[in-house]
Amino acid sequence: MKSSVIKALQNLSDKEGETFVKVFEHGSMSVEIYRPVNIDPQTPHMQDELYVIISGSGDFYLNGGVSSFQQGDVLFVPAFAEHRFVNFTNDFATWVIFYGPEGGEGKF
C-alpha cells in the first residue's frame, strides 16, 4: 500500500466539508490524513494513535499538558486520552495512524 501527501490531500479536498479521509487500512491499523480548519473538534479515540506532522506548526494539548509541534514531529496519543491541536497555522496537515486493540496496548 502506498499514498502520497499530494494524493491524500486531493482526496480530502474532494470531500467538501470533511477534515479527514482514510487513506488505507490493514488489520487493526488505519492511516488517515487530517486537516482541521481553525478548530480541532477531536474527542478521545478507542485506539492508540500516532500523528506525523506533514506541514504547519502550533500547540498540542494532551491530558492537561501543552507542547509545541512543527513539521516533521511525531506525536503519540494513548487510547482514550483527551487531545487536540490548538493555535495551529493555516497550512497544518498531519498523517494519523491508528493501531492496536481497542483500549490501547498499555498504560503510559
Biotite code that builds the C-alpha atoms (Angstrom):
import biotite.structure as struc

atoms = struc.array([
    struc.Atom([0.000, 0.000, 0.000], chain_id="A", res_id=1, res_name="MET", atom_name="CA", element="C"),
    struc.Atom([1.203, 3.465, -0.792], chain_id="A", res_id=2, res_name="LYS", atom_name="CA", element="C"),
    struc.Atom([-0.070, 7.001, -0.695], chain_id="A", res_id=3, res_name="SER", atom_name="CA", element="C"),
    struc.Atom([1.423, 10.439, -1.054], chain_id="A", res_id=4, res_name="SER", atom_name="CA", element="C"),
    struc.Atom([0.644, 13.676, 0.719], chain_id="A", res_id=5, res_name="VAL", atom_name="CA", element="C"),
    struc.Atom([-0.463, 15.220, -2.579], chain_id="A", res_id=6, res_name="ILE", atom_name="CA", element="C"),
    struc.Atom([-2.849, 12.351, -3.381], chain_id="A", res_id=7, res_name="LYS", atom_name="CA", element="C"),
    struc.Atom([-4.247, 12.195, 0.164], chain_id="A", res_id=8, res_name="ALA", atom_name="CA", element="C"),
    struc.Atom([-4.856, 15.966, 0.308], chain_id="A", res_id=9, res_name="LEU", atom_name="CA", element="C"),
    struc.Atom([-6.570, 15.810, -3.104], chain_id="A", res_id=10, res_name="GLN", atom_name="CA", element="C"),
    struc.Atom([-8.852, 13.023, -1.843], chain_id="A", res_id=11, res_name="ASN", atom_name="CA", element="C"),
    struc.Atom([-9.633, 15.156, 1.210], chain_id="A", res_id=12, res_name="LEU", atom_name="CA", element="C"),
    struc.Atom([-10.403, 18.252, -0.865], chain_id="A", res_id=13, res_name="SER", atom_name="CA", element="C"),
    struc.Atom([-12.792, 16.132, -2.964], chain_id="A", res_id=14, res_name="ASP", atom_name="CA", element="C"),
    struc.Atom([-14.817, 15.501, 0.232], chain_id="A", res_id=15, res_name="LYS", atom_name="CA", element="C"),
    struc.Atom([-16.102, 19.016, 0.778], chain_id="A", res_id=16, res_name="GLU", atom_name="CA", element="C"),
    struc.Atom([-16.523, 19.936, 4.433], chain_id="A", res_id=17, res_name="GLY", atom_name="CA", element="C"),
    struc.Atom([-14.566, 16.927, 5.750], chain_id="A", res_id=18, res_name="GLU", atom_name="CA", element="C"),
    struc.Atom([-11.464, 17.318, 7.908], chain_id="A", res_id=19, res_name="THR", atom_name="CA", element="C"),
    struc.Atom([-10.065, 13.807, 7.413], chain_id="A", res_id=20, res_name="PHE", atom_name="CA", element="C"),
    struc.Atom([-10.101, 10.926, 4.974], chain_id="A", res_id=21, res_name="VAL", atom_name="CA", element="C"),
    struc.Atom([-8.916, 7.333, 5.427], chain_id="A", res_id=22, res_name="LYS", atom_name="CA", element="C"),
    struc.Atom([-6.049, 6.531, 3.086], chain_id="A", res_id=23, res_name="VAL", atom_name="CA", element="C"),
    struc.Atom([-5.735, 2.794, 3.743], chain_id="A", res_id=24, res_name="PHE", atom_name="CA", element="C"),
    struc.Atom([-6.040, 0.128, 6.413], chain_id="A", res_id=25, res_name="GLU", atom_name="CA", element="C"),
    struc.Atom([-4.696, -3.301, 7.270], chain_id="A", res_id=26, res_name="HIS", atom_name="CA", element="C"),
    struc.Atom([-5.772, -5.342, 10.280], chain_id="A", res_id=27, res_name="GLY", atom_name="CA", element="C"),
    struc.Atom([-6.083, -3.024, 13.272], chain_id="A", res_id=28, res_name="SER", atom_name="CA", element="C"),
    struc.Atom([-4.017, -0.273, 11.586], chain_id="A", res_id=29, res_name="MET", atom_name="CA", element="C"),
    struc.Atom([-5.505, 2.575, 9.609], chain_id="A", res_id=30, res_name="SER", atom_name="CA", element="C"),
    struc.Atom([-3.903, 5.667, 8.085], chain_id="A", res_id=31, res_name="VAL", atom_name="CA", element="C"),
    struc.Atom([-5.752, 8.933, 7.598], chain_id="A", res_id=32, res_name="GLU", atom_name="CA", element="C"),
    struc.Atom([-4.854, 12.435, 6.565], chain_id="A", res_id=33, res_name="ILE", atom_name="CA", element="C"),
    struc.Atom([-6.258, 15.113, 8.862], chain_id="A", res_id=34, res_name="TYR", atom_name="CA", element="C"),
    struc.Atom([-6.558, 18.824, 8.189], chain_id="A", res_id=35, res_name="ARG", atom_name="CA", element="C"),
    struc.Atom([-8.864, 20.744, 10.530], chain_id="A", res_id=36, res_name="PRO", atom_name="CA", element="C"),
    struc.Atom([-9.848, 24.322, 9.753], chain_id="A", res_id=37, res_name="VAL", atom_name="CA", element="C"),
    struc.Atom([-9.469, 26.871, 12.583], chain_id="A", res_id=38, res_name="ASN", atom_name="CA", element="C"),
    struc.Atom([-10.652, 24.494, 15.364], chain_id="A", res_id=39, res_name="ILE", atom_name="CA", element="C"),
    struc.Atom([-9.770, 20.866, 16.089], chain_id="A", res_id=40, res_name="ASP", atom_name="CA", element="C"),
    struc.Atom([-13.006, 19.224, 17.314], chain_id="A", res_id=41, res_name="PRO", atom_name="CA", element="C"),
    struc.Atom([-11.464, 15.859, 18.225], chain_id="A", res_id=42, res_name="GLN", atom_name="CA", element="C"),
    struc.Atom([-12.670, 13.691, 21.048], chain_id="A", res_id=43, res_name="THR", atom_name="CA", element="C"),
    struc.Atom([-10.754, 10.743, 22.578], chain_id="A", res_id=44, res_name="PRO", atom_name="CA", element="C"),
    struc.Atom([-10.280, 7.658, 20.394], chain_id="A", res_id=45, res_name="HIS", atom_name="CA", element="C"),
    struc.Atom([-10.502, 3.986, 21.295], chain_id="A", res_id=46, res_name="MET", atom_name="CA", element="C"),
    struc.Atom([-7.103, 3.046, 19.817], chain_id="A", res_id=47, res_name="GLN", atom_name="CA", element="C"),
    struc.Atom([-3.555, 4.291, 20.319], chain_id="A", res_id=48, res_name="ASP", atom_name="CA", element="C"),
    struc.Atom([-2.513, 6.729, 17.611], chain_id="A", res_id=49, res_name="GLU", atom_name="CA", element="C"),
    struc.Atom([0.448, 8.480, 16.078], chain_id="A", res_id=50, res_name="LEU", atom_name="CA", element="C"),
    struc.Atom([0.457, 11.859, 14.370], chain_id="A", res_id=51, res_name="TYR", atom_name="CA", element="C"),
    struc.Atom([3.197, 12.598, 11.843], chain_id="A", res_id=52, res_name="VAL", atom_name="CA", element="C"),
    struc.Atom([3.077, 16.318, 11.132], chain_id="A", res_id=53, res_name="ILE", atom_name="CA", element="C"),
    struc.Atom([3.143, 16.988, 7.382], chain_id="A", res_id=54, res_name="ILE", atom_name="CA", element="C"),
    struc.Atom([3.050, 20.779, 7.472], chain_id="A", res_id=55, res_name="SER", atom_name="CA", element="C"),
    struc.Atom([2.359, 23.668, 9.784], chain_id="A", res_id=56, res_name="GLY", atom_name="CA", element="C"),
    struc.Atom([3.000, 24.289, 13.442], chain_id="A", res_id=57, res_name="SER", atom_name="CA", element="C"),
    struc.Atom([1.125, 25.055, 16.626], chain_id="A", res_id=58, res_name="GLY", atom_name="CA", element="C"),
    struc.Atom([0.431, 23.632, 20.053], chain_id="A", res_id=59, res_name="ASP", atom_name="CA", element="C"),
    struc.Atom([-0.798, 20.179, 21.039], chain_id="A", res_id=60, res_name="PHE", atom_name="CA", element="C"),
    struc.Atom([-2.991, 19.624, 24.088], chain_id="A", res_id=61, res_name="TYR", atom_name="CA", element="C"),
    struc.Atom([-2.736, 16.167, 25.689], chain_id="A", res_id=62, res_name="LEU", atom_name="CA", element="C"),
    struc.Atom([-4.370, 15.306, 29.026], chain_id="A", res_id=63, res_name="ASN", atom_name="CA", element="C"),
    struc.Atom([-3.910, 18.779, 30.511], chain_id="A", res_id=64, res_name="GLY", atom_name="CA", element="C"),
    struc.Atom([-0.437, 19.499, 29.123], chain_id="A", res_id=65, res_name="GLY", atom_name="CA", element="C"),
    struc.Atom([0.509, 21.573, 26.095], chain_id="A", res_id=66, res_name="VAL", atom_name="CA", element="C"),
    struc.Atom([3.582, 21.231, 23.885], chain_id="A", res_id=67, res_name="SER", atom_name="CA", element="C"),
    struc.Atom([4.540, 22.882, 20.628], chain_id="A", res_id=68, res_name="SER", atom_name="CA", element="C"),
    struc.Atom([4.774, 20.964, 17.345], chain_id="A", res_id=69, res_name="PHE", atom_name="CA", element="C"),
    struc.Atom([6.133, 21.618, 13.883], chain_id="A", res_id=70, res_name="GLN", atom_name="CA", element="C"),
    struc.Atom([6.565, 19.924, 10.512], chain_id="A", res_id=71, res_name="GLN", atom_name="CA", element="C"),
    struc.Atom([8.299, 16.553, 10.861], chain_id="A", res_id=72, res_name="GLY", atom_name="CA", element="C"),
    struc.Atom([7.344, 15.927, 14.501], chain_id="A", res_id=73, res_name="ASP", atom_name="CA", element="C"),
    struc.Atom([5.764, 12.660, 15.616], chain_id="A", res_id=74, res_name="VAL", atom_name="CA", element="C"),
    struc.Atom([3.225, 12.698, 18.463], chain_id="A", res_id=75, res_name="LEU", atom_name="CA", element="C"),
    struc.Atom([1.882, 9.672, 20.372], chain_id="A", res_id=76, res_name="PHE", atom_name="CA", element="C"),
    struc.Atom([-1.582, 9.628, 21.937], chain_id="A", res_id=77, res_name="VAL", atom_name="CA", element="C"),
    struc.Atom([-2.734, 6.680, 24.047], chain_id="A", res_id=78, res_name="PRO", atom_name="CA", element="C"),
    struc.Atom([-6.274, 5.384, 23.652], chain_id="A", res_id=79, res_name="ALA", atom_name="CA", element="C"),
    struc.Atom([-8.960, 7.422, 25.473], chain_id="A", res_id=80, res_name="PHE", atom_name="CA", element="C"),
    struc.Atom([-6.648, 10.437, 26.061], chain_id="A", res_id=81, res_name="ALA", atom_name="CA", element="C"),
    struc.Atom([-8.129, 13.904, 25.731], chain_id="A", res_id=82, res_name="GLU", atom_name="CA", element="C"),
    struc.Atom([-6.195, 15.672, 22.986], chain_id="A", res_id=83, res_name="HIS", atom_name="CA", element="C"),
    struc.Atom([-6.418, 18.307, 20.268], chain_id="A", res_id=84, res_name="ARG", atom_name="CA", element="C"),
    struc.Atom([-4.360, 20.670, 18.152], chain_id="A", res_id=85, res_name="PHE", atom_name="CA", element="C"),
    struc.Atom([-4.615, 24.349, 19.134], chain_id="A", res_id=86, res_name="VAL", atom_name="CA", element="C"),
    struc.Atom([-3.181, 27.611, 17.819], chain_id="A", res_id=87, res_name="ASN", atom_name="CA", element="C"),
    struc.Atom([-2.197, 25.869, 14.584], chain_id="A", res_id=88, res_name="PHE", atom_name="CA", element="C"),
    struc.Atom([-1.230, 27.564, 11.334], chain_id="A", res_id=89, res_name="THR", atom_name="CA", element="C"),
    struc.Atom([-3.488, 27.608, 8.269], chain_id="A", res_id=90, res_name="ASN", atom_name="CA", element="C"),
    struc.Atom([-1.229, 25.146, 6.435], chain_id="A", res_id=91, res_name="ASP", atom_name="CA", element="C"),
    struc.Atom([-1.475, 22.485, 9.178], chain_id="A", res_id=92, res_name="PHE", atom_name="CA", element="C"),
    struc.Atom([-1.928, 18.888, 7.990], chain_id="A", res_id=93, res_name="ALA", atom_name="CA", element="C"),
    struc.Atom([-0.971, 15.579, 9.574], chain_id="A", res_id=94, res_name="THR", atom_name="CA", element="C"),
    struc.Atom([-0.957, 11.851, 8.979], chain_id="A", res_id=95, res_name="TRP", atom_name="CA", element="C"),
    struc.Atom([-2.932, 9.963, 11.638], chain_id="A", res_id=96, res_name="VAL", atom_name="CA", element="C"),
    struc.Atom([-2.091, 6.321, 12.276], chain_id="A", res_id=97, res_name="ILE", atom_name="CA", element="C"),
    struc.Atom([-4.444, 4.307, 14.479], chain_id="A", res_id=98, res_name="PHE", atom_name="CA", element="C"),
    struc.Atom([-3.294, 0.867, 15.581], chain_id="A", res_id=99, res_name="TYR", atom_name="CA", element="C"),
    struc.Atom([-3.705, -1.918, 18.097], chain_id="A", res_id=100, res_name="GLY", atom_name="CA", element="C"),
    struc.Atom([-6.665, -3.179, 20.095], chain_id="A", res_id=101, res_name="PRO", atom_name="CA", element="C"),
    struc.Atom([-9.485, -1.038, 21.435], chain_id="A", res_id=102, res_name="GLU", atom_name="CA", element="C"),
    struc.Atom([-8.292, 0.360, 24.747], chain_id="A", res_id=103, res_name="GLY", atom_name="CA", element="C"),
    struc.Atom([-4.677, 0.614, 23.582], chain_id="A", res_id=104, res_name="GLY", atom_name="CA", element="C"),
    struc.Atom([-1.629, -1.518, 24.147], chain_id="A", res_id=105, res_name="GLU", atom_name="CA", element="C"),
    struc.Atom([-0.852, -0.415, 27.698], chain_id="A", res_id=106, res_name="GLY", atom_name="CA", element="C"),
    struc.Atom([-0.787, 2.423, 30.166], chain_id="A", res_id=107, res_name="LYS", atom_name="CA", element="C"),
    struc.Atom([1.712, 5.239, 29.827], chain_id="A", res_id=108, res_name="PHE", atom_name="CA", element="C"),
])
